Amino acid sequence: MTHIKCTAKTCTFNCETSCALGDIHVGGDDACSCCETCCDSFTPSNSTMGIAKNACDKTLIECDVENCAHNSDGECCAENISISGKHPRCNSDTQCDTFIER
């Protein structure tokens, strides 16, 4: 389980730079850099799901980024990760800043 710092403040699940989801999905199958990754769990805060009130201390991160050094059999093994996105409107406007190419 991993701690997430998230600056995608327009996400429903963002709770004061933490994530309220118990598990997230990071996409970017063929990524070679951070900007080619994304948080596939990003949901715009104007959705019908409501706004998160409580952040999770640790989160399970499913990861499709096969070329990341932190990916171990489809799960992120980094102790902490950072998801960013400046005023994102969709998941492709976010990225995993913790990505390290193998």
C-alpha angles and dihedrals in degrees: 000000000000137000114235128210108195127185095180091111093174091066119107090226097050110113111181093319093318129095125249094201120099090215134018136187123230115200136196108108097188098028119153096175140025093261090062092060129076144181102253088190092064110126120183112246090234090068124110092255096084130227124301117249103181130042123218116240093216130017135197109234119203107201130197093181098110093178094059119106089220094057113104113178093327096316128101111241097186113120092222132015135187123218116191139185129156106223093331119195097183138015093267088065089065132072142187106245091190093068113128118182115236 
